[in-house]
Amino acid sequence: MDGSENVHPRLPRARRSPPEVHGLRRDRLLHLLDELPQARLGLVVAPPGAGKTTLMAQWAATCGTDVAWLRVDRDDGADGRLAARLSEALTDHLVLGGGPATMTQLAIAVERRTEPLVLVLDDLHTVAGTAAEADLERLLLMAPEHIRILLGSRRRPALNFARCELPRTLLVLEDDLAFRGWEVERLFRSVYRTPLSANDAADLARRTAGWAAGLHLFSLSTVGAEPTARRSGVAALGRRSRYARDYLDSEVLADVSRALRRFLARTTVFDRLTVERCDALLSRGTSRRMLTEAARLCPMVTADDAGETFVVHEVLRRHLETQFEDEVGSTQARAWWCRGADVLEATGAPVEAVRARALGGDWTGVRRLLHAGGPDLLAAGARAWADVLPAWSQEDDPWASLVVARRLLDDGRLVAATAAAERTEPRLGDPVGADLCRHVVATAAVWGVTPDLSAGDWPALLRAATRRDPASVARDTRATGSLPVPYRDLVQGLASLLAGDATSGEQALVRCTHEPNGATVPALAARLAIAFVGLLRQDAGASSRTVDQVAADADRSGLPWLARLARGVADAFDARGPARADGEPAGADAAAAVAADCDQRGDRWGALLVRAASAMAGLRDGDLDPAPFERLATRCRELDAGVPEAWMRSLHAIVAGAGDLPDALVDAESAESYARSAAVPGALCLAYAGLAVTRPEQRGELLDLASMSGAATGLGPGPWRWLGPVADLLWGPEPSVPEQPLHAPSLRAPRLPSASASDPSASRPTAPVPGRTGSRPQGPSTPALPGPAPVALRCFGEFRMAVGGQALDLSVVRPRARSVLRMLAVHAGRMVHREQLADALWADVEPSAALHSLQVNLSNLRGLLSAGVGGGRGSTLIVREGDAYGLALPDGSTCDVLDFERALGEARTAAAGPSDGRTAGALRRALEVYAGDLLPEEGPADWAAALRAQYRSQAAEAAASLASLELLRGDPAAAVAAATRSVEIDVCLDGAWRTLIAAYRLLGDLAAGERAQRRYAEVLLDLGVDLRHAPSRAGTTWTAPAASTVGVTGVRRSPPLPPPREQPGPAPGAPTRSSAPRR
């Protein structure tokens, strides 16, 4: 019997109707639930008071679909009771027979309904462990696709979500529901009518962990208080908490025994609770049982997946600390916190130990810890312990004053941070502290005008990338071994993005996000940069959520500058419409408010970046106002940021051309020259697109040049496409991309005037003189294919060329002519502008003489080809279009460079599908083609060295990817061969070494595995890597690199493939010429 025939009183309306809620409307959460129609099953899980019901009710009122609501009660856990309650809740939406229905009858009735329906079940935790959960799972299995079910619970229901019959689940968790700092500011201004400053709102969000009930209770506790009193109340939350006492006791701790509550109160000295820590503190062996019981009974105590580490919610923790101090007295409480600090120091947790010592009033111990581990304890994101420092200490104690200086630096207040550090240094009398003060001053100075970049640390390298030639910075950073890997990847990724190389930039940034601690500065910054690129590409959903999560994580980690920047980016790409219903600004207005806040704090870089994001988002959405980009270019110039200025100038040129402004042509030419001078190939691509708007007679050629330059740079063909409808309006629909990978002219490292080492401003690009005249370079196009004689080109390992089956004897022509032929060969199938040829081969002579020498050598090559092939068929292989030359490839021709690139392209395409065999086959073909370094005959020539290094890197990565695939396919012998090839090509490829070691061990060849392990260790030592952070022999396990999917074995499938070749320029410091026509 299922109990459905039992007679139950009709549900009160309060249980079967969405409640009326008046909380703050948070669009980011409503957008999450908007995905419910695709997922069909939604689950909102969070502790009591987190705002679950408010969110579900707000969404139900605006979703535009019929909604049936049921607030579940403990009594509904009886057998058959839930089905009866659901039949009452669904009465207005389904055709049901008389009396309560069974789950099967409900499913049949739902199937008869043809219109979409949303069923919301709130407070599902009240029937946990009862028959109602099984009944609900049956309903989920039988529900048709047009029914969406949304569940709200304090704990995850015991449903078998792994069953393939169940629909995909949309999860909204505690972290999602937590109020962000800016949402707290809106809440208190718009709902509670008691405004808080941005700083106080951020502090309140951090100290309450964004808990909705805590924010409401705090607002009630400060009703009628003056702003200064509210500010003091926020600050006091870092030490004592009484405002939520009654709520926590009745709603959170009601099922917790006195013994367990006592256990939690005594262990709140730890940020993260482990069995070892708690046993050491309490001198007992029962901690595992108590921690497990706490996680089961208390929804504000959570455990990691392994059940080894437990975290108490910040508000509950402060509440328990206060209760403990009330119970034992302040003297014993301080002694207890010092005892906890002893445990933390013994277990290697100095950051937590500092906080415990500060709570215990042990200032001598605090100074000792700061002296011993100052750099780590004062590092960005590691100073949450400073919340417990009393106000007097920040004035009287120099170490506390140093903490203030570091916090100002984290907030982007460079001038204030410098002043605070300079005041503190003479008071410390401690060399460690003095060094930390000087580090604050030096870091702040890096981001000033004419900075000293000699330190070579990651801020200095990143700052160099903002001044000029970011591609060189990216290459140099990748080669350095002095930076920690996450910071190296961060600088390389951001510098590549600044250069316009989105492919390489995103790959480096993705590596950065894979570090174990995802809340560090490099990981958070990398996630934000990746999301920003996604927003520009109009991937609004996932990217917006990532930006929001970065803002929240940065806020919790004590990184206010990064949190503010993420908030500004989120606002900039928000719906750019009118104000929200609550009167708060939205979109561009909200971003402008964030930028104004940055200005008020003295954060000029934050203001620049937020305004730039807002302007770019506006342009993408159709705002063709050139004024923002003009102002941004001025701000960049004031900050000595030549690279962002190049981007802003190019975007300004596009907008000016779209508006047909009088100086649009001059602006476009100026932008093109500036981008070339600053060595920013991505901005140069956009400048070409801007010229195409202002020069309709050359539109096709200029767009071809922009597209191919974008493809070579890593920005992709059609680099203006991120502008969306504006791009279609200005340049028409997206053109087709040639299937065969072809090369655009090198645009990376233009020639610069020699700069004096003593004059930092000498390296800044200079704007051209307006009003210059002269023809522009014609866009390259594919050379005509003149005649039937096929060409065979070999550039890897050694250079060889055969035409019509006859090998050419290059010894009869001069060395420079051979270099011209090799340069055309490596770009076979594309035109190369004569300026590029002259820059590469005759950089040390006058332009006119260089062009004359080029013509002479081209004439010699034509004579060689004509004589060597016979019949004049070879003379037509070198073709000219305008000012560009190319080596044509008739039908039947072969070129190992193109074959290599084509194989890598096929591998990338295959990797997106299910066939690892196709991917492996394409990678093998690529490695068969790669017979050695590119054009070794050219030696250290700058133009060849850059290409050589890039192909070497691609080949090594391809071999590493093949090794990973072979290991996945169960062939460790083939994996050994591929991994060995990889490390032979590039000895510094970590993934290849690890795959090699793992493959040897799977083969049972322990000696070879040990030998490979030692060689790997020697490589790390040569690079200056601290072996303490390298994998041990016992811990060296193989996992495939970043992948799109995860196999059933837990090993990631589809290893990453090397990116398409970017077209590098000369090596850093090499003199080159502008490829603009000579005048």
Secondary structure by P-SEA (a helix, b strand, c coil): ccccccccccccccccccccccccccaaaaaaacccccccbbbbbbcccccaaaaaaaaaaccccbbbbbbccccccccaaaaaaaaaaaccccccccccccaaaaaaaaaacccbbbbbbcccccccccaaaaaaaaaaaaccccbbbbbbcccccccccccccccbbbbbccccccccaaaaaaaaaccccccccaaaaaaaaaaacccaaaaaaaaaaaccccaaaaaaaaaacccccccaaaaaaccccccccaaaaaaaaaacccccccaaaaaaaacccaaaaaaaaaaacccccccccccccccccaaaaaaaaaaaaaaccaaaaaaaaaaaaaaaaaaccaaaaaaaaaaacaaaaaaaaaaacccccccccccccccccccccccccaaaaaaaaaaaaaacaaaaaaaaaaacccccccaaaaaaaaaaaaaaaaaccccccccccaaaaaaaaaccaaaaaaaaaaacccccaaaaaaaaaaaaaaacaaaaaaaaaaaaacccccccaaaaaaaaaaaaaaaaacccaaaaaaaaaaaaaaaaaccaaaaaaaaaaaaaacccccccccccccaaaaaaaaaaaaaaacaaaaaaaaaaaaaaaaaaaccccaaaaaaaaaaaaaaccaaaaaaaaaaaaaaaaaacccaaaaaaaaaaaaaaaaccaaaaaaaaaaaaaacccaaaaaaaaaaaaaaaaccccccccccaaaaaacccccccccccccccccccccccccccccccccccccccccccccccccccccccccccbbbbbbcccbbbbbccccccccccccaaaaaaaaaaaaaccccccaaaaaaaccccccaaaaaaaaaaaaaaaaaaaaaaaccccccccccccccbbbbbbccccccaaaaaaaaaaaaaaaaacccaaaaaaaaaaaaaaccccccccccccaaaaaaaaaaaaaaaaaaaaaaaaaaaaccaaaaaaaaaaaaaaccccaaaaaaaaaaaaaacaaaaaaaaaaaaaaaaaaacccccccccccccccccccccccccccccccccccccccccccccccccccccccc
